[in-house]
Every structure is written in structure tokens, then in C-alpha cells.
Amino acid sequence: MASAMLQDIITNVERIIIGKRESIELAMCSFLCKGHVLIEDVPGVGKTSLVYAIAKSLDCSFRRIQFTPDILPSDITGFSIYNQKTGEFEYRPGAIMAQIVLADEINRTSPKTQSSLLEVMEENQVTVDGKTYAVMQPFIVFATQNPVEYLGTYPLPEAQLDRFFMRISLGYPEAAEESRMLSRFKESSLIKGLESVANAAQLERAQAEVCKIHVDDKINDYIVSISRMTRNSFHVVLGASPRASLCLYRAAQAWAYYNDRDYVIPDDVIKMAMPVLEHRLVLKQEAKLKKITAETVISDALKSVKTPI
């Protein structure tokens, strides 16, 4: 088990992000599952700082893409340029060619540019002028967006939301935690001085070990029942997809691994259900008017489905 390595990473990130251990744990579980993370929250709570801190804690290449309305797909995937000396076209890598990529304010760019991320997020490769280029491993995209400001934004379509393994938020810190933050950052930012505590090879070994965590057939049935319950909900237009079931399966394995177990228990599934499934549900308009949320639907599903013994 590599629980000690994960604890080192989380402790290191907590030097920057104070009082948000659960969000950091969820982000690292996504990393263990080779899943991409959507961080959705109001401005100023540390979304970008969280990704920077994780990147600095790992000895991996890192790129940040600041999404704006005028950014082009080629800025992300790269492009071919003609070399007059050789008489051939050469590929110039885009910003996506890194192991950890921060897609900052992803909802501020056009749908065409957003969709350029789909292939690389799903297939771990980009195709430019008919040629395919693989990204470095391990590879993960952290995307951030502001959920309350809609002027000049392009909401992510359901197909792209489903590509994100998990959606997390940070929220405002408690008063004591915010006071500690002011004391800790009174002189300068600590991110520049943050040192790596793990490397790519260690992460890839951990990712391989997560896949070996035992999952009983009863747990499989439990996961499927939860997903099907969301699809059958009266309040839902679009429920959890089979991809969502697989993501919940992997997330439960990662949480078991993080807790030094080589098998999954129902509590692992319950713990991961909300961050993995919530952003994938599309509610009916009348449900929204009644203040019914995706969280409500998932909570009802967890209560309705019998927990395996």
C-alpha cells in the first residue's frame, strides 16, 4: 500500500490549502483512478491554489491554460508548422502536453474549444492533421469554474461533464481556519517554496495497485442499483450513465486503497457517490423550481437501495 505516500502529498498540500482535507483527499483519489476533476466554487476560495499545490507536491510536468473567449483549439492541442529547412511539417505541442493540466475557468471559452479537450481527456491522446500524439503519463486535467457568474460564460454540455471523474468544491473556510491562513501568508506565498514529496513512478504504481482492490459481486450490484435508481427518479431527465457506474466503482476502490484496505465495503461507495454522480444528473425544470437538487436525488437513492451485508 502507498498510503504513506498519499498522506505525505495531502499533508504537503495542506500547508497551502487550510482546513479542506476532504477536498484534497477526493482530488487525490481521482488521480489514483486516472480521472479528471472539475473544481466548481465561488472566486477566491483557493481552487487554482489547490491545483498548484498538488502539482508542486508531485515531480510531474505542469501547465496552466487560462481559458478566455478568444482561445483556439490549436492553443490546447498544438498545431503543425512547415519547416522550410527540412521541407516537412513539424508538430508543435499545445498546452495540454503535460502530466498535470490546469484548465482555469473552463466555462469562459467557446464550446468548440471546450470540445477539443474531449479526446485527450478520454483517450489520453491528441490528433493533429491526421497524426496522433500520446500525452505523458500519469495525466490528469483539473478544470475550474465559477458557478454563480454566467455573463460571458459557456456552460459545459452534459457530454463533457460526464468526462469529469469527479466534481469537488472547497467552500469558505471556518473563522479559525481563515485566521490561520492570514497568519501563515502574512509575508509571502508559500506555493513557490513547496517541494515535491512524490514522483510519477510512485503514482503510476499506486494507480496499478488501485485496480487490484477486490470488489465483491454484491458491491457491483449495489453500485448498479444506485445508478439505476437515479435514472428512474421522477425528478430526473438524465440519470447516472454506465460510465458513472464504472467511475463510482473505481472511486470506491481508490477510497479503500487510501484507507489501507484491499477490498471495498459499502461505506466506500456511499462516500464516493456524491462527488462522482452529482454533476452527471440533469433535473427536470419543475424539480429545480421545487428546490430539489441532484444531491437530494442521490441521497434518496442511497436510502432506497438496500446496503449489502
VOBA-1610 file (N, C-alpha, C; in pm, whole numbers, padded with zeros to 5 digits, always signed):
BEGIN
Met+00083-00120+00000Met+00000+00000+00000Met+00087+00126+00000Ala+00040+00226-00067Ala+00116+00352-00074Ala+00044+00461+00004Ser-00025+00422+00111Ser-00100+00520+00190Ser-00008+00627+00247Ala+00114+00587+00284Ala+00209+00685+00340Ala+00242+00792+00239Met+00259+00752+00112Met+00287+00850+00007Met+00171+00947-00009Leu+00048+00896-00008Leu-00069+00982-00021Leu-00081+01077+00098Gln-00053+01028+00215Gln-00058+01113+00334Gln+00045+01225+00324Asp+00163+01193+00271Asp+00267+01295+00254Asp+00221+01404+00157Ile+00158+01362+00047Ile+00109+01459-00052Ile+00002+01549+00009Ile-00094+01486+00076Ile-00206+01562+00134Ile-00156+01658+00242Thr-00065+01612+00326Thr-00008+01699+00430Thr+00066+01816+00367Asn+00137+01790+00258Asn+00211+01896+00190Asn+00116+02000+00132Val+00007+01953+00070Val-00091+02045+00011Val-00160+02126+00120Glu-00181+02065+00237Glu-00246+02135+00348Glu-00164+02251+00401Arg-00039+02260+00365Arg+00040+02377+00401Arg-00013+02501+00330Ile-00077+02479+00214Ile-00132+02589+00134Ile-00283+02600+00151Ile-00352+02488+00140Ile-00499+02484+00150Ile-00535+02438+00290Ile-00579+02531+00372Ile-00602+02503+00514Ile-00747+02463+00540Gly-00765+02351+00612Gly-00898+02311+00655Gly-00984+02245+00550Lys-00925+02200+00439Lys-01002+02139+00331Lys-00947+02000+00297Arg-00919+01923+00401Arg-00856+01793+00382Arg-00941+01699+00295Glu-01072+01699+00318Glu-01159+01608+00243Glu-01152+01637+00093Ser-01152+01765+00055Ser-01144+01801-00087Ser-01011+01757-00147Ile-00904+01769-00070Ile-00772+01724-00117Ile-00771+01572-00133Glu-00831+01503-00036Glu-00838+01356-00044Glu-00914+01311-00168Leu-01025+01378-00197Leu-01105+01342-00315Leu-01025+01367-00443Ala-00952+01478-00448Ala-00871+01509-00566Ala-00765+01401-00587Met-00703+01355-00481Met-00600+01253-00494Met-00660+01117-00530Cys-00780+01090-00483Cys-00847+00965-00522Cys-00877+00966-00671Ser-00915+01082-00724Ser-00935+01093-00869Ser-00805+01066-00943Phe-00697+01119-00891Phe-00566+01097-00952Phe-00533+00948-00955Leu-00562+00878-00845Leu-00536+00734-00837Leu-00617+00657-00941Cys-00733+00712-00978Cys-00821+00645-01074Cys-00800+00696-01217Lys-00698+00780-01237Lys-00670+00840-01368Lys-00789+00921-01416Gly-00861+00983-01322Gly-00981+01059-01354Gly-00958+01208-01344His-01032+01283-01425His-01019+01428-01429His-01117+01492-01330Val-01080+01610-01280Val-01153+01673-01171Val-01205+01809-01212Leu-01333+01833-01186Leu-01393+01965-01204Leu-01408+02029-01067Ile-01341+02143-01047Ile-01348+02214-00920Ile-01439+02335-00941Glu-01557+02331-00881Glu-01657+02435-00902Glu-01683+02506-00770Asp-01655+02636-00769Asp-01679+02713-00648Asp-01667+02862-00679Val-01705+02943-00583Val-01701+03088-00599Val-01556+03135-00604Pro-01530+03256-00656Pro-01392+03306-00664Pro-01329+03327-00527Gly-01198+03305-00523Gly-01121+03340-00405Gly-01112+03237-00295Val-01163+03114-00318Val-01158+03013-00211Val-01040+02917-00225Gly-00961+02932-00332Gly-00839+02852-00343Gly-00843+02742-00447Lys-00930+02752-00547Lys-00938+02647-00650Lys-00805+02632-00724Thr-00756+02744-00776Thr-00630+02741-00851Thr-00513+02706-00760Ser-00514+02757-00639Ser-00406+02728-00544Ser-00401+02580-00510Leu-00516+02515-00502Leu-00520+02372-00474Leu-00446+02294-00582Val-00474+02327-00708Val-00409+02255-00819Val-00260+02284-00821Tyr-00223+02411-00801Tyr-00080+02447-00795Tyr-00009+02367-00685Ala-00073+02357-00569Ala-00012+02287-00456Ala+00005+02138-00485Ile-00095+02077-00549Ile-00083+01935-00586Ile+00028+01917-00688Ala+00034+02007-00787Ala+00138+01998-00891Ala+00277+02013-00831Lys+00292+02107-00737Lys+00422+02128-00674Lys+00461+02011-00585Ser+00361+01940-00530Ser+00389+01827-00442Ser+00434+01704-00520Leu+00411+01704-00650Leu+00444+01590-00735Leu+00553+01630-00834Asp+00644+01541-00858Asp+00753+01568-00952Asp+00704+01535-01093Cys+00604+01612-01138Cys+00544+01592-01269Cys+00541+01725-01345Ser+00537+01718-01478Ser+00527+01841-01556Ser+00389+01903-01538Phe+00383+02036-01545Phe+00259+02108-01515Phe+00240+02223-01614Arg+00117+02239-01662Arg+00081+02351-01749Arg-00051+02409-01702Arg-00062+02541-01713Arg-00189+02608-01685Arg-00241+02670-01814Ile-00369+02647-01842Ile-00436+02708-01957Ile-00541+02803-01902Gln-00522+02932-01925Gln-00622+03031-01882Gln-00724+03047-01994Phe-00843+02994-01973Phe-00944+02996-02078Phe-01008+03134-02090Thr-01014+03181-02214Thr-01077+03308-02249Thr-01161+03287-02374Pro-01252+03379-02407Pro-01336+03359-02526Pro-01260+03347-02657Asp-01137+03403-02664Asp-01065+03402-02792Asp-00961+03291-02803Ile-00952+03202-02705Ile-00856+03093-02713Ile-00902+02991-02817Leu-00808+02934-02893Leu-00839+02844-03003Leu-00809+02699-02966Pro-00875+02602-03031Pro-00844+02460-03004Pro-00696+02427-03024Ser-00633+02489-03125Ser-00492+02461-03153Ser-00402+02509-03039Asp-00446+02608-02962Asp-00369+02652-02846Asp-00360+02542-02741Ile-00460+02455-02742Ile-00465+02346-02645Ile-00397+02220-02699Thr-00436+02177-02819Thr-00387+02050-02873Thr-00254+02061-02944Gly-00218+02182-02991Gly-00097+02200-03069Gly-00130+02213-03217Phe-00030+02234-03298Phe-00051+02254-03442Phe+00073+02214-03519Ser+00057+02197-03651Ser+00169+02164-03739Ser+00216+02290-03809Ile+00346+02304-03820Ile+00405+02421-03887Ile+00507+02373-03989Tyr+00512+02440-04102Tyr+00601+02398-04210Tyr+00744+02444-04182Asn+00837+02350-04187Asn+00979+02379-04168Asn+01045+02392-04305Gln+01086+02514-04340Gln+01143+02538-04473Gln+01277+02466-04493Lys+01351+02443-04386Lys+01481+02377-04399Lys+01466+02229-04434Thr+01371+02162-04368Thr+01353+02018-04392Thr+01247+01990-04498Gly+01163+02090-04528Gly+01056+02069-04625Gly+00943+01983-04572Glu+00933+01972-04439Glu+00829+01890-04378Glu+00755+01970-04271Phe+00635+01920-04238Phe+00557+01982-04130Phe+00601+01923-03996Glu+00616+02009-03899Glu+00656+01966-03765Glu+00545+01998-03666Tyr+00528+01907-03570Tyr+00425+01925-03469Tyr+00478+02011-03355Arg+00406+02116-03322Arg+00438+02199-03208Arg+00336+02170-03098Pro+00378+02109-02988Pro+00284+02068-02884Pro+00208+02186-02824Gly+00080+02160-02791Gly-00002+02259-02724Gly+00013+02250-02573Ala-00064+02333-02504Ala-00054+02340-02358Ala-00101+02212-02289Ile-00175+02128-02360Ile-00227+02006-02298Ile-00118+01902-02279Met-00003+01921-02343Met+00103+01822-02336Met+00183+01835-02206Ala+00120+01797-02097Ala+00183+01794-01966Ala+00114+01686-01884Gln+00176+01648-01774Gln+00116+01543-01691Gln+00002+01597-01605Ile+00015+01718-01555Ile-00091+01783-01478Ile-00128+01912-01550Val-00255+01924-01588Val-00301+02041-01663Val-00410+02111-01584Leu-00395+02242-01566Leu-00499+02323-01502Leu-00574+02399-01610Ala-00700+02363-01632Ala-00787+02435-01725Ala-00865+02537-01645Asp-00809+02657-01632Asp-00865+02758-01543Asp-00982+02830-01608Glu-01095+02835-01536Glu-01218+02900-01585Glu-01259+02842-01721Ile-01279+02712-01723Ile-01307+02641-01846Ile-01437+02686-01912Asn-01530+02739-01834Asn-01659+02782-01891Asn-01653+02921-01953Arg-01534+02980-01963Arg-01521+03111-02026Arg-01480+03102-02173Thr-01463+02981-02225Thr-01426+02965-02365Thr-01539+02902-02444Ser-01528+02905-02576Ser-01636+02860-02663Ser-01653+02708-02658Pro-01771+02658-02694Pro-01793+02513-02696Pro-01694+02439-02788Lys-01654+02502-02899Lys-01559+02437-02990Lys-01426+02413-02921Thr-01381+02511-02845Thr-01254+02495-02773Thr-01269+02398-02657Gln-01383+02404-02588Gln-01408+02309-02480Gln-01403+02165-02532Ser-01464+02144-02650Ser-01471+02008-02705Ser-01334+01956-02748Ser-01238+02045-02769Ser-01104+02000-02807Ser-01038+01922-02694Leu-01091+01937-02573Leu-01039+01863-02458Leu-01092+01720-02452Leu-01203+01692-02522Leu-01271+01564-02505Leu-01183+01445-02540Glu-01117+01451-02657Glu-01036+01337-02699Glu-00922+01310-02602Val-00853+01417-02564Val-00737+01396-02477Val-00779+01351-02338Met-00895+01396-02289Met-00941+01353-02159Met-00985+01207-02159Glu-01042+01162-02270Glu-01094+01026-02278Glu-00988+00927-02327Glu-00910+00968-02429Glu-00818+00876-02494Glu-00672+00897-02457Asn-00643+01004-02382Asn-00503+01036-02347Asn-00416+01056-02471Gln-00474+01119-02571Gln-00401+01149-02694Gln-00469+01264-02765Val-00392+01330-02855Val-00449+01434-02940Val-00420+01398-03084Thr-00508+01442-03173Thr-00490+01418-03315Thr-00482+01551-03387Val-00370+01574-03455Val-00346+01698-03528Val-00306+01662-03671Asp-00384+01711-03768Asp-00358+01684-03910Asp-00345+01534-03938Gly-00432+01457-03875Gly-00436+01314-03901Gly-00335+01231-03826Lys-00248+01294-03749Lys-00148+01221-03672Lys-00183+01226-03524Thr-00159+01115-03456Thr-00195+01102-03316Thr-00070+01113-03228Tyr-00084+01190-03120Tyr+00027+01210-03027Tyr-00022+01178-02886Ala+00047+01089-02818Ala+00009+01049-02683Ala+00059+01152-02582Val-00018+01172-02476Val+00024+01261-02368Val+00109+01183-02269Met+00185+01254-02188Met+00269+01189-02088Met+00183+01132-01976Gln+00235+01028-01914Gln+00165+00964-01803Gln+00246+00981-01674Pro+00178+00989-01559Pro+00033+00997-01540Pro-00021+01131-01590Phe-00150+01131-01630Phe-00209+01250-01689Phe-00343+01280-01622Ile-00362+01407-01585Ile-00490+01447-01524Ile-00518+01593-01556Val-00645+01622-01582Val-00690+01759-01605Val-00770+01806-01484Phe-00728+01917-01426Phe-00807+01985-01324Phe-00870+02107-01389Ala-01002+02113-01394Ala-01070+02228-01453Ala-01143+02304-01342Thr-01139+02436-01349Thr-01210+02518-01252Thr-01317+02601-01321Gln-01423+02629-01248Gln-01525+02719-01300Gln-01602+02783-01185Asn-01656+02900-01214Asn-01734+02977-01118Asn-01882+02947-01141Pro-01955+02893-01042Pro-02093+02850-01064Pro-02196+02963-01058Val-02156+03083-01014Val-02255+03188-00993Val-02250+03299-01098Glu-02142+03310-01172Glu-02131+03417-01271Glu-02156+03360-01410Tyr-02261+03406-01476Tyr-02298+03349-01605Tyr-02271+03443-01722Leu-02245+03571-01695Leu-02219+03666-01803Leu-02088+03631-01873Gly-02096+03610-02004Gly-01977+03580-02081Gly-01923+03439-02062Thr-02009+03347-02017Thr-01965+03210-01998Thr-02042+03115-02088Tyr-01986+02995-02107Tyr-02047+02890-02188Tyr-02057+02764-02101Pro-02175+02736-02046Pro-02188+02620-01958Pro-02144+02492-02027Leu-02076+02405-01952Leu-02029+02279-02009Leu-02148+02189-02044Pro-02148+02130-02165Pro-02257+02038-02201Pro-02247+01908-02121Glu-02358+01834-02117Glu-02363+01711-02038Glu-02256+01611-02081Ala-02230+01603-02214Ala-02131+01507-02264Ala-01993+01535-02208Gln-01959+01661-02191Gln-01829+01695-02138Gln-01825+01683-01986Leu-01935+01718-01920Leu-01941+01700-01775Leu-01920+01553-01738Asp-01973+01463-01821Asp-01962+01320-01794Asp-01818+01271-01805Arg-01733+01349-01874Arg-01591+01312-01886Arg-01515+01337-01757Phe-01571+01423-01673Phe-01503+01451-01546Phe-01536+01341-01445Phe-01433+01281-01393Phe-01449+01171-01298Phe-01523+01216-01173Met-01492+01338-01130Met-01545+01385-01003Met-01558+01537-01005Arg-01657+01588-00934Arg-01668+01732-00914Arg-01657+01760-00765Ile-01569+01852-00730Ile-01549+01887-00590Ile-01561+02038-00572Ser-01579+02079-00449Ser-01581+02222-00417Ser-01506+02241-00285Leu-01464+02362-00261Leu-01388+02392-00139Leu-01474+02460-00033Gly-01551+02561-00075Gly-01634+02635+00020Gly-01550+02731+00104Tyr-01618+02817+00175Tyr-01549+02914+00260Tyr-01491+02843+00382Pro-01373+02886+00428Pro-01314+02824+00547Pro-01386+02869+00674Glu-01368+02792+00780Glu-01417+02833+00911Glu-01338+02955+00958Ala-01393+03028+01055Ala-01329+03151+01102Ala-01187+03125+01152Ala-01169+03017+01230Ala-01037+02986+01285Ala-00939+02951+01173Glu-00988+02878+01073Glu-00902+02840+00962Glu-00862+02961+00878Glu-00956+03053+00859Glu-00925+03174+00783Glu-00824+03261+00858Ser-00833+03263+00989Ser-00737+03337+01070Ser-00598+03275+01059Arg-00592+03141+01062Arg-00464+03071+01044Arg-00405+03101+00907Met-00490+03109+00807Met-00444+03140+00671Met-00378+03277+00665Leu-00440+03377+00731Leu-00383+03511+00732Leu-00246+03513+00800Ser-00234+03438+00908Ser-00106+03433+00979Ser+00001+03364+00896Arg-00039+03257+00828Arg+00057+03178+00751Arg+00107+03252+00626Phe+00020+03333+00567Phe+00055+03401+00442Phe+00085+03549+00463Lys+00119+03588+00584Lys+00139+03731+00611Lys+00260+03789+00540Glu+00360+03706+00511Glu+00481+03757+00446Glu+00477+03738+00294Ser+00456+03616+00248Ser+00453+03590+00104Ser+00385+03456+00079Ser+00363+03426-00048Ser+00301+03300-00085Ser+00395+03184-00054Leu+00337+03075-00003Leu+00419+02959+00031Leu+00430+02861-00084Ile+00352+02882-00192Ile+00349+02785-00301Ile+00486+02771-00367Lys+00555+02885-00388Lys+00685+02880-00455Lys+00785+02795-00379Gly+00774+02794-00248Gly+00869+02717-00168Gly+00828+02573-00142Leu+00713+02533-00196Leu+00664+02396-00174Leu+00750+02297-00252Glu+00793+02190-00187Glu+00879+02090-00251Glu+00799+01964-00281Ser+00844+01889-00382Ser+00776+01765-00420Ser+00804+01657-00316Val+00702+01574-00292Val+00716+01465-00196Val+00688+01329-00260Ala+00659+01328-00389Ala+00633+01203-00463Ala+00668+01226-00609Asn+00682+01116-00685Asn+00715+01129-00826Asn+00618+01048-00912Ala+00634+01060-01043Ala+00542+00997-01138Ala+00543+00845-01126Ala+00660+00787-01106Ala+00670+00641-01097Ala+00591+00588-00977Gln+00599+00658-00864Gln+00523+00617-00746Gln+00372+00625-00771Leu+00330+00731-00839Leu+00187+00747-00870Leu+00137+00638-00963Glu+00216+00604-01064Glu+00174+00500-01158Glu+00166+00364-01090Arg+00256+00337-00996Arg+00248+00212-00919Arg+00120+00209-00835Ala+00089+00324-00773Ala-00032+00332-00692Ala-00157+00314-00779Gln-00158+00375-00897Gln-00272+00360-00989Gln-00293+00214-01027Ala-00183+00142-01050Ala-00193-00001-01085Ala-00245-00082-00967Glu-00203-00047-00846Glu-00247-00119-00727Glu-00394-00097-00697Val-00445+00023-00728Val-00587+00053-00704Val-00675-00042-00785Cys-00635-00071-00906Cys-00715-00159-00993Cys-00724-00301-00939Lys-00634-00338-00848Lys-00632-00473-00794Lys-00716-00487-00666Ile-00771-00376-00618Ile-00854-00382-00496Ile-00978-00467-00524His-01004-00563-00437His-01114-00657-00459His-01250-00589-00441Val-01341-00618-00534Val-01479-00569-00526Val-01573-00688-00541Asp-01648-00715-00438Asp-01740-00829-00439Asp-01856-00804-00535Asp-01914-00912-00586Asp-02028-00900-00678Asp-02146-00827-00613Lys-02161-00841-00481Lys-02269-00770-00413Lys-02248-00618-00418Ile-02122-00577-00412Ile-02091-00434-00424Ile-02120-00386-00566Asn-02087-00471-00665Asn-02119-00437-00803Asn-02269-00411-00819Asp-02349-00504-00765Asp-02495-00490-00773Asp-02543-00365-00701Tyr-02478-00334-00590Tyr-02513-00215-00511Tyr-02489-00087-00591Ile-02376-00081-00659Ile-02342+00036-00741Ile-02442+00051-00855Val-02472-00060-00922Val-02566-00056-01035Val-02705-00013-00988Ser-02746-00063-00872Ser-02879-00028-00819Ser-02889+00120-00789Ile-02782+00179-00737Ile-02782+00323-00708Ile-02795+00403-00838Ser-02717+00364-00938Ser-02723+00435-01066Ser-02861+00424-01130Arg-02917+00303-01127Arg-03049+00282-01188Arg-03157+00358-01112Met-03140+00371-00982Met-03238+00446-00903Met-03239+00593-00944Thr-03122+00650-00977Thr-03118+00790-01022Thr-03185+00804-01159Arg-03171+00703-01244Arg-03233+00709-01377Arg-03384+00701-01368Asn-03434+00629-01268Asn-03578+00608-01253Asn-03645+00716-01169Ser-03567+00810-01119Ser-03624+00915-01035Ser-03719+01003-01116Phe-03831+01039-01055Phe-03931+01124-01120Phe-03875+01263-01150His-03775+01306-01073His-03723+01442-01085His-03613+01457-01190Val-03573+01346-01252Val-03453+01347-01335Val-03486+01329-01483Val-03421+01409-01567Val-03428+01391-01712Val-03321+01294-01756Leu-03202+01309-01700Leu-03088+01225-01735Leu-03021+01178-01607Gly-03019+01046-01587Gly-02960+00990-01467Gly-02816+00949-01487Ala-02762+00875-01391Ala-02622+00832-01397Ala-02603+00731-01510Ser-02501+00754-01592Ser-02472+00669-01707Ser-02393+00545-01663Pro-02380+00444-01753Pro-02291+00331-01722Pro-02148+00377-01693Arg-02103+00484-01762Arg-01970+00539-01729Arg-01966+00585-01584Ala-02076+00644-01537Ala-02083+00690-01399Ala-02072+00572-01302Ser-02136+00460-01337Ser-02127+00340-01252Ser-01983+00292-01243Leu-01913+00292-01358Leu-01774+00249-01359Leu-01687+00345-01278Cys-01715+00474-01289Cys-01638+00572-01212Cys-01660+00554-01062Leu-01784+00525-01023Leu-01813+00502-00882Leu-01742+00376-00832Tyr-01736+00276-00918Tyr-01664+00152-00887Tyr-01517+00181-00861Arg-01455+00257-00952Arg-01313+00291-00938Arg-01288+00380-00815Ala-01378+00475-00794Ala-01362+00565-00679Ala-01369+00489-00547Ala-01459+00391-00541Ala-01470+00309-00419Ala-01341+00230-00397Gln-01282+00179-00505Gln-01153+00110-00494Gln-01045+00205-00438Ala-01042+00328-00492Ala-00941+00424-00450Ala-00958+00461-00303Trp-01083+00476-00259Trp-01106+00513-00119Trp-01067+00398-00027Ala-01092+00276-00069Ala-01050+00160+00009Ala-00897+00154+00016Tyr-00832+00180-00096Tyr-00686+00181-00102Tyr-00628+00289-00012Tyr-00689+00405-00015Tyr-00644+00517+00068Tyr-00655+00483+00216Asn-00754+00399+00250Asn-00776+00361+00390Asn-00711+00227+00424Asp-00611+00189+00344Asp-00529+00069+00371Asp-00611-00060+00376Arg-00708-00071+00287Arg-00782-00197+00272Arg-00763-00250+00131Asp-00763-00381+00117Asp-00751-00441-00017Asp-00886-00492-00068Tyr-00992-00441-00009Tyr-01128-00476-00052Tyr-01220-00357-00029Val-01328-00351-00106Val-01425-00241-00098Val-01541-00281-00008Ile-01586-00185+00074Ile-01704-00204+00158Ile-01811-00104+00114Pro-01938-00126+00152Pro-02044-00033+00110Pro-02018+00112+00148Asp-01953+00136+00261Asp-01924+00273+00303Asp-01835+00346+00203Asp-01750+00273+00132Asp-01666+00335+00030Asp-01752+00388-00084Val-01852+00310-00122Val-01943+00351-00229Val-02024+00473-00186Ile-02075+00469-00063Ile-02155+00579-00010Ile-02072+00708-00005Lys-01947+00696+00038Lys-01858+00811+00049Lys-01835+00877-00086Met-01822+00797-00190Met-01787+00848-00323Met-01907+00881-00411Ala-02026+00840-00371Ala-02144+00857-00456Ala-02170+01002-00493Met-02162+01092-00396Met-02198+01231-00422Met-02099+01301-00516Pro-01969+01300-00488Pro-01877+01370-00579Pro-01867+01308-00717Val-01896+01178-00729Val-01885+01112-00859Val-02012+01127-00943Leu-02129+01126-00879Leu-02256+01122-00954Leu-02325+01257-00967Glu-02307+01347-00872Glu-02390+01467-00864Glu-02388+01550-00992His-02271+01574-01050His-02262+01661-01167His-02312+01596-01294Arg-02343+01466-01289Arg-02387+01394-01408Arg-02539+01393-01425Leu-02612+01431-01320Leu-02757+01426-01326Leu-02814+01555-01385Val-02915+01540-01469Val-02986+01655-01526Val-03129+01650-01473Leu-03170+01755-01400Leu-03301+01756-01336Leu-03406+01823-01424Lys-03532+01783-01401Lys-03643+01849-01469Lys-03658+01991-01417Gln-03715+02077-01500Gln-03730+02217-01461Gln-03819+02232-01339Glu-03926+02151-01331Glu-04016+02162-01217Glu-03947+02119-01087Ala-03852+02026-01098Ala-03776+01985-00979Ala-03691+02100-00928Lys-03630+02173-01021Lys-03549+02289-00982Lys-03634+02396-00915Leu-03756+02415-00966Leu-03846+02513-00907Leu-03885+02475-00764Lys-03889+02345-00739Lys-03922+02295-00606Lys-03799+02285-00515Lys-03686+02338-00563Lys-03560+02337-00487Lys-03506+02196-00465Ile-03542+02105-00553Ile-03488+01969-00547Ile-03356+01967-00624Thr-03253+01912-00564Thr-03120+01912-00625Thr-03075+01770-00658Ala-02965+01761-00732Ala-02907+01631-00763Ala-02864+01561-00635Glu-02818+01638-00539Glu-02780+01582-00410Glu-02899+01514-00343Thr-03017+01575-00356Thr-03138+01517-00299Thr-03169+01382-00364Val-03158+01378-00497Val-03188+01255-00572Val-03092+01143-00532Ile-02963+01175-00521Ile-02864+01073-00485Ile-02885+01027-00340Ser-02915+01119-00251Ser-02941+01083-00111Ser-03061+00989-00101Asp-03166+01018-00178Asp-03284+00931-00179Asp-03249+00792-00233Ala-03165+00789-00336Ala-03123+00660-00394Ala-03044+00578-00293Leu-02954+00643-00220Leu-02875+00571-00119Leu-02963+00518-00007Lys-03069+00591+00026Lys-03161+00547+00132Lys-03250+00433+00083Ser-03284+00437-00046Ser-03379+00337-00100Ser-03315+00202-00130Val-03188+00205-00173Val-03121+00081-00211Val-03070+00010-00085Lys-03099-00118-00075Lys-03058-00197+00041Lys-02905-00210+00042Thr-02845-00180+00156Thr-02699-00190+00168Thr-02660-00337+00185Pro-02567-00386+00101Pro-02526-00528+00114Pro-02452-00552+00244Ile-02467-00672+00295Ile-02402-00709+00421Ile-02270-00781+00392
//
